[in-house]
Amino acid sequence: MQTAIFPRINGKYKCVLFTDILYISANRNYSDIFTLRGQKITICSNLGVVESKLPDKLFSRVHRSYIISLQKIEEFDHNSILVAGREIPISKPYFDQLTKSLITFCSENEGKLREGMANFL
């Protein structure tokens, strides 16, 4: 299995490990890769092409303009995902796909909150 991508930067192909990628955003016909080291690398490929080349076990499209690293998710809800302190929007069509890629649980407090709401209604 591949472990990195190699964007060409200043005429040389530089190694960017999958584990270093936080998220990728659309930038017209280009894509911007944001890394753990605070780098922003712009590549000459649209987000659809980038998505097709990344392993779906490590990355997920969450919006028409964003792909995120599944390993870098801090928290999420139906509207957004927090990756390295950056709030990224999530679209409804991609939410179900994302939750199928993750192991999620309901906490004890969440369950009690739902019971309380059911009793209230």
FIKOLZA-1660 file (N, C-alpha, C; in steps of 0.1 Angstrom, whole numbers, plus 5000, padded with zeros to 4 digits):
% residues 121
   i   px   py   pz ch aa at
   1 5008 4988 5000  A  M  N
   1 5000 5000 5000  A  M CA
   1 5009 5012 5000  A  M  C
   2 5004 5022 4993  A  Q  N
   2 5011 5035 4992  A  Q CA
   2 5010 5042 5006  A  Q  C
   3 5020 5050 5010  A  T  N
   3 5020 5057 5023  A  T CA
   3 5022 5072 5021  A  T  C
   4 5023 5076 5009  A  A  N
   4 5026 5091 5006  A  A CA
   4 5022 5095 4993  A  A  C
   5 5021 5108 4991  A  I  N
   5 5019 5114 4978  A  I CA
   5 5032 5122 4975  A  I  C
   6 5034 5125 4962  A  F  N
   6 5046 5132 4958  A  F CA
   6 5043 5144 4949  A  F  C
   7 5039 5155 4955  A  P  N
   7 5036 5167 4946  A  P CA
   7 5049 5173 4942  A  P  C
   8 5049 5178 4930  A  R  N
   8 5061 5185 4924  A  R CA
   8 5061 5199 4929  A  R  C
   9 5072 5203 4936  A  I  N
   9 5074 5216 4942  A  I CA
   9 5087 5221 4937  A  I  C
  10 5087 5232 4930  A  N  N
  10 5099 5238 4925  A  N CA
  10 5107 5228 4917  A  N  C
  11 5100 5220 4909  A  G  N
  11 5107 5211 4899  A  G CA
  11 5111 5198 4906  A  G  C
  12 5109 5196 4919  A  K  N
  12 5112 5183 4925  A  K CA
  12 5100 5177 4932  A  K  C
  13 5100 5164 4931  A  Y  N
  13 5089 5157 4937  A  Y CA
  13 5092 5155 4952  A  Y  C
  14 5083 5161 4961  A  K  N
  14 5086 5160 4975  A  K CA
  14 5076 5150 4982  A  K  C
  15 5081 5143 4991  A  C  N
  15 5073 5133 4998  A  C CA
  15 5064 5139 5009  A  C  C
  16 5051 5137 5008  A  V  N
  16 5042 5141 5018  A  V CA
  16 5035 5128 5023  A  V  C
  17 5038 5124 5035  A  L  N
  17 5032 5112 5041  A  L CA
  17 5017 5114 5043  A  L  C
  18 5010 5103 5041  A  F  N
  18 4995 5104 5044  A  F CA
  18 4993 5108 5059  A  F  C
  19 5001 5104 5068  A  T  N
  19 5000 5107 5082  A  T CA
  19 5002 5121 5085  A  T  C
  20 5008 5129 5076  A  D  N
  20 5011 5143 5078  A  D CA
  20 5000 5152 5072  A  D  C
  21 4991 5146 5065  A  I  N
  21 4980 5154 5058  A  I CA
  21 4968 5156 5068  A  I  C
  22 4964 5168 5070  A  L  N
  22 4953 5171 5079  A  L CA
  22 4940 5171 5070  A  L  C
  23 4940 5179 5060  A  Y  N
  23 4928 5180 5051  A  Y CA
  23 4933 5186 5038  A  Y  C
  24 4924 5185 5028  A  I  N
  24 4927 5190 5014  A  I CA
  24 4914 5198 5010  A  I  C
  25 4917 5210 5005  A  S  N
  25 4905 5218 5001  A  S CA
  25 4906 5222 4986  A  S  C
  26 4894 5224 4980  A  A  N
  26 4893 5227 4966  A  A CA
  26 4897 5242 4965  A  A  C
  27 4904 5244 4954  A  N  N
  27 4909 5258 4950  A  N CA
  27 4907 5259 4935  A  N  C
  28 4895 5261 4931  A  R  N
  28 4892 5261 4916  A  R CA
  28 4896 5248 4910  A  R  C
  29 4905 5248 4900  A  N  N
  29 4910 5236 4893  A  N CA
  29 4922 5230 4900  A  N  C
  30 4926 5236 4912  A  Y  N
  30 4937 5231 4920  A  Y CA
  30 4932 5226 4933  A  Y  C
  31 4941 5220 4941  A  S  N
  31 4937 5216 4955  A  S CA
  31 4948 5220 4964  A  S  C
  32 4945 5224 4976  A  D  N
  32 4954 5228 4986  A  D CA
  32 4955 5217 4997  A  D  C
  33 4967 5213 4999  A  I  N
  33 4969 5202 5009  A  I CA
  33 4975 5209 5022  A  I  C
  34 4968 5207 5033  A  F  N
  34 4973 5213 5046  A  F CA
  34 4979 5202 5055  A  F  C
  35 4991 5204 5060  A  T  N
  35 4998 5194 5067  A  T CA
  35 5000 5197 5082  A  T  C
  36 5004 5187 5089  A  L  N
  36 5007 5189 5104  A  L CA
  36 5018 5200 5106  A  L  C
  37 5027 5201 5097  A  R  N
  37 5038 5211 5098  A  R CA
  37 5034 5225 5094  A  R  C
  38 5021 5227 5092  A  G  N
  38 5016 5241 5089  A  G CA
  38 5019 5244 5074  A  G  C
  39 5022 5235 5066  A  Q  N
  39 5024 5237 5052  A  Q CA
  39 5011 5238 5044  A  Q  C
  40 5010 5246 5034  A  K  N
  40 4999 5246 5025  A  K CA
  40 5006 5243 5011  A  K  C
  41 5003 5232 5005  A  I  N
  41 5009 5228 4992  A  I CA
  41 4998 5228 4982  A  I  C
  42 4999 5236 4972  A  T  N
  42 4989 5237 4961  A  T CA
  42 4994 5228 4950  A  T  C
  43 4985 5219 4945  A  I  N
  43 4988 5210 4934  A  I CA
  43 4978 5212 4923  A  I  C
  44 4982 5209 4911  A  C  N
  44 4975 5211 4899  A  C CA
  44 4965 5199 4896  A  C  C
  45 4956 5196 4905  A  S  N
  45 4946 5186 4903  A  S CA
  45 4934 5191 4911  A  S  C
  46 4922 5188 4905  A  N  N
  46 4910 5192 4912  A  N CA
  46 4907 5181 4923  A  N  C
  47 4898 5185 4932  A  L  N
  47 4895 5176 4943  A  L CA
  47 4890 5162 4939  A  L  C
  48 4883 5161 4929  A  G  N
  48 4878 5148 4924  A  G CA
  48 4890 5139 4920  A  G  C
  49 4900 5144 4913  A  V  N
  49 4911 5136 4910  A  V CA
  49 4919 5132 4922  A  V  C
  50 4921 5142 4931  A  V  N
  50 4928 5139 4944  A  V CA
  50 4921 5128 4951  A  V  C
  51 4908 5129 4953  A  E  N
  51 4900 5119 4960  A  E CA
  51 4902 5105 4954  A  E  C
  52 4902 5104 4941  A  S  N
  52 4903 5091 4935  A  S CA
  52 4917 5084 4937  A  S  C
  53 4927 5092 4940  A  K  N
  53 4940 5087 4942  A  K CA
  53 4943 5084 4957  A  K  C
  54 4935 5089 4966  A  L  N
  54 4938 5087 4981  A  L CA
  54 4931 5074 4986  A  L  C
  55 4937 5067 4995  A  P  N
  55 4930 5055 5001  A  P CA
  55 4918 5059 5009  A  P  C
  56 4907 5053 5006  A  D  N
  56 4894 5056 5013  A  D CA
  56 4894 5051 5028  A  D  C
  57 4904 5043 5032  A  K  N
  57 4905 5039 5046  A  K CA
  57 4911 5050 5054  A  K  C
  58 4918 5059 5048  A  L  N
  58 4925 5070 5055  A  L CA
  58 4918 5084 5053  A  L  C
  59 4911 5086 5042  A  F  N
  59 4906 5099 5039  A  F CA
  59 4891 5098 5035  A  F  C
  60 4884 5109 5037  A  S  N
  60 4870 5109 5034  A  S CA
  60 4866 5123 5028  A  S  C
  61 4858 5123 5018  A  R  N
  61 4853 5135 5013  A  R CA
  61 4841 5139 5022  A  R  C
  62 4841 5151 5027  A  V  N
  62 4830 5155 5036  A  V CA
  62 4822 5167 5031  A  V  C
  63 4826 5172 5020  A  H  N
  63 4820 5184 5014  A  H CA
  63 4825 5185 5000  A  H  C
  64 4818 5192 4991  A  R  N
  64 4822 5193 4978  A  R CA
  64 4836 5200 4977  A  R  C
  65 4840 5207 4988  A  S  N
  65 4852 5214 4988  A  S CA
  65 4863 5209 4997  A  S  C
  66 4860 5198 5004  A  Y  N
  66 4869 5192 5014  A  Y CA
  66 4871 5177 5015  A  Y  C
  67 4883 5173 5016  A  I  N
  67 4886 5159 5020  A  I CA
  67 4894 5160 5033  A  I  C
  68 4891 5151 5042  A  I  N
  68 4898 5151 5055  A  I CA
  68 4905 5138 5058  A  I  C
  69 4915 5139 5066  A  S  N
  69 4921 5127 5071  A  S CA
  69 4913 5121 5083  A  S  C
  70 4909 5109 5082  A  L  N
  70 4900 5103 5092  A  L CA
  70 4908 5102 5105  A  L  C
  71 4921 5101 5104  A  Q  N
  71 4929 5099 5117  A  Q CA
  71 4931 5113 5124  A  Q  C
  72 4927 5124 5118  A  K  N
  72 4929 5137 5124  A  K CA
  72 4916 5144 5129  A  K  C
  73 4905 5136 5129  A  I  N
  73 4892 5142 5134  A  I CA
  73 4893 5143 5149  A  I  C
  74 4890 5155 5154  A  E  N
  74 4889 5157 5168  A  E CA
  74 4875 5155 5173  A  E  C
  75 4865 5161 5166  A  E  N
  75 4851 5159 5169  A  E CA
  75 4843 5163 5157  A  E  C
  76 4830 5159 5157  A  F  N
  76 4821 5163 5146  A  F CA
  76 4807 5162 5150  A  F  C
  77 4798 5169 5143  A  D  N
  77 4784 5168 5144  A  D CA
  77 4778 5168 5130  A  D  C
  78 4765 5170 5129  A  H  N
  78 4759 5169 5115  A  H CA
  78 4763 5181 5106  A  H  C
  79 4769 5192 5112  A  N  N
  79 4772 5204 5104  A  N CA
  79 4787 5206 5101  A  N  C
  80 4795 5201 5110  A  S  N
  80 4810 5204 5108  A  S CA
  80 4818 5194 5115  A  S  C
  81 4831 5194 5111  A  I  N
  81 4841 5185 5117  A  I CA
  81 4853 5194 5121  A  I  C
  82 4859 5190 5133  A  L  N
  82 4870 5198 5138  A  L CA
  82 4883 5189 5135  A  L  C
  83 4892 5195 5127  A  V  N
  83 4904 5189 5123  A  V CA
  83 4915 5198 5127  A  V  C
  84 4924 5195 5136  A  A  N
  84 4935 5203 5140  A  A CA
  84 4930 5217 5144  A  A  C
  85 4919 5219 5151  A  G  N
  85 4914 5232 5155  A  G CA
  85 4907 5239 5144  A  G  C
  86 4906 5234 5132  A  R  N
  86 4900 5240 5120  A  R CA
  86 4886 5234 5118  A  R  C
  87 4876 5242 5118  A  E  N
  87 4862 5238 5116  A  E CA
  87 4859 5237 5101  A  E  C
  88 4856 5224 5097  A  I  N
  88 4853 5222 5083  A  I CA
  88 4839 5217 5081  A  I  C
  89 4832 5223 5071  A  P  N
  89 4818 5220 5069  A  P CA
  89 4816 5206 5064  A  P  C
  90 4805 5200 5068  A  I  N
  90 4802 5186 5063  A  I CA
  90 4788 5187 5056  A  I  C
  91 4787 5182 5044  A  S  N
  91 4774 5182 5037  A  S CA
  91 4766 5169 5041  A  S  C
  92 4753 5170 5041  A  K  N
  92 4744 5159 5044  A  K CA
  92 4748 5146 5036  A  K  C
  93 4749 5147 5023  A  P  N
  93 4752 5135 5015  A  P CA
  93 4765 5128 5020  A  P  C
  94 4774 5135 5025  A  Y  N
  94 4787 5129 5029  A  Y CA
  94 4787 5125 5044  A  Y  C
  95 4777 5130 5052  A  F  N
  95 4777 5126 5066  A  F CA
  95 4775 5111 5068  A  F  C
  96 4765 5105 5061  A  D  N
  96 4763 5091 5062  A  D CA
  96 4775 5083 5058  A  D  C
  97 4782 5087 5047  A  Q  N
  97 4794 5080 5043  A  Q CA
  97 4805 5081 5053  A  Q  C
  98 4806 5093 5060  A  L  N
  98 4816 5094 5070  A  L CA
  98 4814 5085 5082  A  L  C
  99 4801 5085 5087  A  T  N
  99 4798 5077 5098  A  T CA
  99 4800 5062 5096  A  T  C
 100 4799 5058 5083  A  K  N
 100 4802 5044 5080  A  K CA
 100 4817 5040 5081  A  K  C
 101 4825 5051 5080  A  S  N
 101 4840 5049 5080  A  S CA
 101 4845 5049 5094  A  S  C
 102 4837 5053 5104  A  L  N
 102 4841 5055 5118  A  L CA
 102 4834 5046 5127  A  L  C
 103 4840 5044 5139  A  I  N
 103 4833 5036 5149  A  I CA
 103 4828 5047 5159  A  I  C
 104 4815 5047 5161  A  T  N
 104 4809 5057 5169  A  T CA
 104 4800 5050 5180  A  T  C
 105 4799 5057 5191  A  F  N
 105 4791 5052 5203  A  F CA
 105 4783 5063 5208  A  F  C
 106 4773 5060 5215  A  C  N
 106 4765 5070 5223  A  C CA
 106 4770 5069 5237  A  C  C
 107 4773 5080 5244  A  S  N
 107 4778 5080 5257  A  S CA
 107 4766 5078 5267  A  S  C
 108 4769 5075 5279  A  E  N
 108 4759 5073 5290  A  E CA
 108 4751 5086 5291  A  E  C
 109 4758 5097 5292  A  N  N
 109 4751 5110 5293  A  N CA
 109 4742 5113 5281  A  N  C
 110 4746 5110 5270  A  E  N
 110 4738 5112 5258  A  E CA
 110 4725 5103 5258  A  E  C
 111 4726 5091 5263  A  G  N
 111 4715 5082 5264  A  G CA
 111 4705 5088 5274  A  G  C
 112 4710 5093 5286  A  K  N
 112 4701 5099 5296  A  K CA
 112 4694 5111 5291  A  K  C
 113 4702 5119 5283  A  L  N
 113 4696 5131 5277  A  L CA
 113 4685 5127 5268  A  L  C
 114 4686 5117 5259  A  R  N
 114 4676 5113 5250  A  R CA
 114 4664 5108 5258  A  R  C
 115 4666 5100 5269  A  E  N
 115 4655 5095 5277  A  E CA
 115 4647 5107 5283  A  E  C
 116 4654 5116 5288  A  G  N
 116 4648 5128 5294  A  G CA
 116 4640 5136 5284  A  G  C
 117 4645 5137 5272  A  M  N
 117 4638 5144 5261  A  M CA
 117 4625 5136 5257  A  M  C
 118 4626 5123 5257  A  A  N
 118 4615 5115 5253  A  A CA
 118 4604 5116 5263  A  A  C
 119 4608 5117 5276  A  N  N
 119 4598 5118 5287  A  N CA
 119 4591 5132 5287  A  N  C
 120 4599 5142 5283  A  F  N
 120 4595 5156 5282  A  F CA
 120 4585 5157 5271  A  F  C
 121 4587 5150 5259  A  L  N
 121 4578 5152 5248  A  L CA
 121 4566 5143 5250  A  L  C
% end
